[in-house]
Amino acid sequence: MSTAAATDRKAIMRDKRAQGIAAMGLVTREGDRFRVATPSLRGRTSKYEVWRDEVGRVRCSCLEYEENAAEDQTFRCEHILAVKHSLLAKNSEAVTKQSNEPVAVTGETAAMPNNNNTNASEERETPKARPARSEREQNEEKETKTAAEVVQASNVRSLAKHTNTEEQEMNKKQDNRIAIAQATENDEMALMAEPVASIVPLAFTNTLRALKQQVDPNVIKTREGWKDRQGNTHMVEYVEWHTVADILDRIAPTWSHAVRNVAQIGEMVAVTAAITIDGVTREGVGTGTAESEMGIKKAEHDALKRAAVKFGIARELYQRESEVIEKEGAAPQSEFPRDPLAKSMADLVTPKQLGMIRALAREAGVDVEEECQNVLRCKTDELSKRAASSFIDHLKNLQAEVAGGMRRAS
């Protein structure tokens, strides 16, 4: 993958994380500054500050911004992008609400009596129904009707003018409200003068809330997890991958997943997998042994579960485990590799390691070759570098026992 493509991918992922932060309502405004909270897998929440400095540059208090902004002044971290998306969503709702307000329409014109129809009706009356009138009276009546029609026409024009004026005032007020909203939007968006990206649907917040619900205790499993400083083994709770998939099928039926990377590290394999829900993608890393297909499948399942945890699924289980490990501290692993033999000359035990092995064996009072056969089933000069390191740790423990007055049973 080219450097440009990798950079674009990081920018896309950063923007998607920002959309999720904004959708969860984790952006708050305090005066001319913004506070952005970001949840962690261990149940803790970190808060960062976004503001515009005296020279007009948008800044953030996070370490990512400080590291990248020195080289690229246009760099925007996920917290600055989260403020941008939060302002976009807020102002879009405000303009939509104002544009949907009903405009009052006067009904005065409709309620106005139709005098023309009345006069027409009167005119349709037959001369027989009226007494004979003189020519003078008829002329006076015509003059009166003409004057009344003139007054009525004047009233209609005045009322129409009044109605039009009211409608113009209503439209003017409506335009002013929209102009104020747009001015506010422009003022706030000046802080976030960046290209507009797609806004995370508000429904995604409800999806996250549903995924964070406590897992049914009946589907929670237990297994040996870690050792404390005293060497005691502790059990941990977990859920199986198919349980996580069932939860996703029920709450977010359109979810999808993909394996992003597979890398072998010695005898272990590390798999990076991603889960996408409503356009938001989150990744996780799992490990397993590289010697068998089952080990690789385990790594993939662990990676998918860790990606699901970032959406909130079974997060309380991992949170409890993390809190205990942080408090007690995990003991260093000293287990021997399954295959202690060197695979190549480059992997063969070094002379320095052999010298240390022999010296420690003498101090512990053991036969080095016999001890190596008993523990690793091979000779010391056949060991791999990793196996030799584990064997050295084993001999150090024996030496400590001797120093403490504890002798091994022959």
N, C-alpha and C positions, 0 to 999 in steps of 0.2 A: 504494500500500500504506500502511495507517495506521501510526502510530508504534507502537501496541500490537502489531500483527501483526508488524512488523519486529523488535520486541524479543523476542517469542515465538520467532520463527524463529532469532534469534541464540542464544537460550537453548537451543533444541533442538540446534543445530549444536554449541554448546559442550559439551553433555552427551554427544553422540555422539563428539566428539573425546576426551572424558574416558573413555568406555567403551573406546575403542581403546587408550588409554594403559594402562589397567588390564589389559586383555586381553593386552597384550604384556609384562606383568610389569615395568613401569618404575617401580612404586611400592615403595619399601623403607622399613622402619621403623628408626629409631635412637633408642632410649629412648622418650620421649614426643613425638618429632617424626617427621615423614615426609619422605622425599626423593623428588621426582617428576622423572623425566627425560623430556625431549621431544625426539625426533629432528627434524632439519631437512633440507631438500632438499640442502644442501651437505655432508652427511655429518657435521656437527657435532652435538653433544648438549648441550642446556642443562639445568641442574638447578635446581630450585626447592625451597624449604622450606615445609612446611605445619605449623602448630602452633596450640595454643590458648593465648592470652595469660592474664595474671593475672586478668582480669575475666571469663574464660570465653568470649571471642570467638575464633572460628576465623579465622586469618590466613594469608596466603601472601606470599612474597617477590617475586612477579612484578609487573611494571609494570601489567598489566591490572587486578589486584586493587587496587593502590594508587590507580589513577585512578578506579575505580568505587566502591570501598568508602566513600570520603569522602562520597558523595551517597546511597548505598544500603547500609546496614549488613547487609542480608540478601544482598548480592551474593556469588556463588560463582563463582570462576574455574574453568577446566578442570582445574587441578591439584588444587584442593580436591575437586571432583567425582570426579576419578580416585582419590583416597584413599578416598572414600565407596564407589565401586564395587569397589575392591580389597578393602575390609573386608567388604562384602556377600558377595562371591564366596568369601572365605576362611572366613567363619563358616557360610555355607550348606553348604560341603563338610564342615566339622567336625561339624555337627549331623547331617547325612545319614550320615556314617560311623559315629557313635555309635549312631544309631537302628537301624542295620543289624547291630550286633553280636549274635551268637547268644546266647540265654539258656539256661544249663545246666538240664537237666531230670533229676532223680534217677530212677534206675530201681529203687530199693529196693522199692517197692510191687509192681512187676511181677515182681521176682525172688523175692518172698516165697512160700514153699511153700503150696499150697492144702491145708491140713490138713482143712478141712471136707469136701473131696472124698474124702480118704482115709478119714475117719470114716464118711462115707456109704457108701463101698465096703465097709468092714468091717461096717456095719450090714446091708448087703444079703446078707451071707453067711447061708446057711441054717442053721437050728438043727441040722440033721443032721450038718453038718461039725464041730460042736463037741460035746465030751463033756457029759453032763448035769451041770448045776451046781445047787447048792442055792440056796434063796431068799436066804440070807444073802450068798452070793457074788455073786449077781445084784445085790443092793442095793449091795454094796461097789463093784461095777463101775460102776453108775450114778452113785454119788457121785464116783468118780474121774473119769469122763467129764465130769460137771458142773463139777468143779474145773478140769479141763484147758480146757474151753470158756471158763470165766471168765478164766483166765490168758491164753488165746489172744486173747480179745476185748480184754483189757487191753493186750496187746502190739500188736495192730493199731491200737488207738486211740493208743497212745504213738508208734508208727512213723508213723502218719498225721499226728499233731501235729508230730513232728520234721520230716517232709517238708514240711508246710505252712510251718513256721518257716523252713526253708532257702529255699523259693520266695519267701517274703516278704522274706527278707534279700537275695536276688538282685534282686528287683524294686525294693527300696529302694535298692540300689547303682546300678541302672540309672537310677532317677529322680534320684539324686544327680548322676550323670554328666551327664545332660541339663540339670539345674538349673545345674551349674557352667558348661556350655557356653553356656547362655542368659545367665547372669550375665556371663560374659566378653564375649559379644556385646553385651549392653546397655552394658557399661563402655566398650567400644571405639566403639560406635555413638553414644555420647554426644557424641563429637567431630564426628560427621557427622549431626546432627539435621536431616535434610532429607527431602523427599518421595522415596520409592523409585522409581527409574526402571528400565526393563528392563535386564537384565545382558547384556553382549555374550557370545555363546556362546564357550566355549573353543576350538571348532573354527575360529573366525576367526583365532586365532593361527597355526594350521597353514596357513590360506589365505595369510596375509601372508608366511609363511616361503617358501611355494612361489612366490609372485609376485615375491619378491626374488631369485630365482635368476638367475644370469648369462644374458644373452640370447645366443642362437646367433650367433656371429660372421658367419655367412653372410647374416643378414638386416640387418646394420648397414650403413648408407649414409653417405656423406661429402658435404659441400658447403662452399662458402665461408661462413665464419661471421662473423668480426669482425676488426678491425684494431687493432694495438697502437699504442703511442705513436710508433713510427717509421714508421707507415703500412703496415706489412707485413700482408698478408691471411693469416689462419689458417683452416685447415680444421677443421670440427667433425663429430663422428659423431652419427648420429641413427637412429631407427627410424621407419618409416612407420606411419600410423594403422591400416591394415589388419593390420599385424603385431601391434600392441598388442591389437586386437580378437580376433585368433586366440589370443593368450595368455590373455585373459580367458575366451574360450569354453572353453578346455581346462581351466583351473584353477578358475574360478568361473562355471559355466554360467548361474547365475541373476542375473548382473550386469545392471544397467540404466543408462541415461544420460539426461540431459535438458539442454537449453539454458536457462540461467537468465536471461541478460541479453545484449542486443546494443546497443552504443552506438557512434555515429560520433564520431570526434575528428578534425576537419579532413578530410584525405584518407584517414585510417585508420579501420578499424572494429575494435572490441574485443568479443570474444565470451567470456562466462562460461559454462562447461559443468560439469556435475557427473556423477560416476560413483558408483553405489551398489552395495555388495557386502555381503551378509548384514546389511542394515540400517544399514551405516555409509556415509556420504556424504562425498566429498571433491571439492573444486572446483579448477578451473584456468582461467587466462585466456590467450587467444591473440589475435594481431593479424594484420591483413592489409589490403590496399588496399580501399577502399570503392567503387572505380570499376567493379569487375567481380564477377560471381558467383563466379568462381574465387577471388578474394581473400577473400570472405566464407567460402567453404568451407574455405580454408586456415586462417583464424582459428578456425573451429570445430574442425578437426582438431588444431590446435596446443593449443587449450584442453583437449580430451579427453586428449591425450597428457600434458599437464602434470598433469591430475587423476590419470591412471594412475600417473605418477611418484610421487605422494603415497602410493600403495599399494605402491610398491617396484619397479614395472616399469621396466626400463632406467635405474634410478636412477644406476648407476655411470657412464653416459655423461654425464648432466647434471652429476654431481658433478665429473668431470674437467674439463669445460668451465668450470664455475663457479670451480674452483681456479685455472685458468690466467688467467681474466679478472680475478679478484681480485688475482693476483700481478702481471700485466702492465698491467692497466687498459685499457679500451676507449677508442679515440680518439673525439672528438666527431664526429658525422656532419655533413658539410657538403654533401651532395648537393643538387642543385637539384630542386625539385618538378617533377613531370611537366607540369603545367599552370601556368605562372608568371603567367597573366593573372588580374587581380582579377575576382571574380564579382559584386561589388556595390560601391557607394560606401564602405560601411563596411569593406570588405576592401582598399580601394585603398591604395597606398603613401603614407605620410605625408610632409608637407613636411620634417620633420626627417630622415627616411630619405633623401629626395632630396638634401638638403644634404650629408649625410655621403657619399653615393655620389659626388657631384661632387668633393668635397674629396679623397677617397681616390684618385679617378681622376687628378686633377691631380698628386698626390704620386707616383703610380705611373707617370706619363708616358704615359697611354693616353687615347684618345678614348672617353668614357663611353658614347655612343650606339652606336658601332661595337662596343665590347666587349660591350655588352648584347645586340646583335643576334647576335654570334658565339656567345655562351654560352647565351642564353635565347630567341633568335629573336623578340624583341619590343622595344618602346621602354621606357625607364626609367619614364615616367609611366603606363604600363599595368600595371606590376608589382603583384602582390598583396603584402601585408605580409610574408608568409612568404618569397616569392621575393626581395623586396628585402633581407630579412635574410640570405638565402643569398648574394646578390650582394655585399653588404657584406663578408661573410667572404671571398669570392673576391678582392675588391679589397684587403683587408688582407693576404692572402697575397702578392699582387703587390707591394704596398708593402714588405713584409718582404724580398722578393727584391731589390728595388731598393736598399734600405738595406744589404743584405749584399753589394752590388757585382755582383749578377746582373741583367743586362738581358735583357729579352725579345727574341727574334729578330723582326725586322720582317717 
